[in-house]
């Protein structure tokens, strides 16, 4: 029983825990269209981080476009 617990904890340590910064990099690379399929398949992403990063990116993108339009037309 003890060997199984130790083996399981070693496997957990080997896997990289997803960070918010990794998720932001993934969202930005996906938006730019430069993300490889192999990177996508092995990326450990937290769904909550992914949704939050995508919403933040979308809001910033829209704000940037509106600002550019106001500068050009203003």
VMD Tcl script that draws the C-alpha trace (Angstrom):
set ca {
  {0.00 0.00 0.00}
  {2.82 2.41 0.82}
  {4.56 1.79 -2.52}
  {1.40 2.66 -4.42}
  {1.02 5.97 -2.58}
  {4.63 6.90 -3.26}
  {4.34 5.97 -6.93}
  {1.20 8.06 -7.30}
  {2.79 11.14 -5.72}
  {5.83 10.86 -8.01}
  {3.52 10.85 -11.04}
  {1.74 13.95 -9.74}
  {5.06 15.75 -9.32}
  {6.14 14.88 -12.88}
  {3.11 16.58 -14.40}
  {3.33 20.34 -14.68}
  {0.48 22.16 -12.99}
  {-1.18 24.64 -15.33}
  {-0.50 28.26 -14.49}
  {-2.49 31.29 -15.58}
  {0.53 32.59 -17.51}
  {0.71 29.35 -19.52}
  {-2.97 29.74 -20.34}
  {-2.47 33.36 -21.44}
  {0.36 32.26 -23.73}
  {-1.91 29.59 -25.18}
  {-4.75 32.05 -25.82}
  {-2.43 34.60 -27.45}
  {-0.77 31.97 -29.63}
  {-4.17 30.66 -30.65}
  {-5.40 34.14 -31.52}
  {-2.31 34.73 -33.65}
  {-2.72 31.34 -35.29}
  {0.78 30.11 -34.45}
  {-0.06 27.27 -32.08}
  {0.97 23.80 -33.21}
  {-1.40 20.88 -32.86}
  {1.14 18.91 -30.81}
  {1.41 21.79 -28.33}
  {-2.36 21.93 -28.04}
  {-2.70 18.20 -27.38}
  {-0.17 18.05 -24.56}
  {-0.91 21.38 -22.87}
  {-2.27 20.99 -19.33}
  {-4.83 23.78 -19.19}
  {-7.21 24.69 -16.42}
  {-10.63 25.37 -18.01}
  {-11.36 28.22 -15.59}
  {-8.06 29.89 -16.51}
  {-8.80 29.37 -20.19}
  {-12.23 31.02 -20.02}
  {-10.90 33.93 -17.94}
  {-7.93 34.52 -20.26}
  {-10.15 34.34 -23.35}
  {-12.63 36.86 -21.91}
  {-9.84 39.24 -20.90}
  {-8.27 38.94 -24.34}
  {-11.60 39.55 -26.08}
  {-12.32 42.67 -24.00}
  {-8.81 44.05 -24.60}
  {-9.06 43.30 -28.33}
  {-12.39 45.13 -28.66}
  {-11.11 48.05 -26.57}
  {-8.02 48.30 -28.79}
  {-10.09 48.29 -31.97}
  {-12.44 50.96 -30.63}
  {-9.49 53.11 -29.57}
  {-7.90 52.83 -33.02}
  {-11.18 53.80 -34.70}
  {-11.61 56.81 -32.39}
  {-8.05 57.96 -33.11}
  {-8.47 57.61 -36.88}
  {-11.88 59.28 -37.01}
  {-11.23 61.84 -34.27}
}
mol new
graphics top color blue
foreach p $ca { graphics top sphere $p radius 0.5 }
foreach p [lrange $ca 0 end-1] q [lrange $ca 1 end] { graphics top cylinder $p $q radius 0.2 }
display resetview
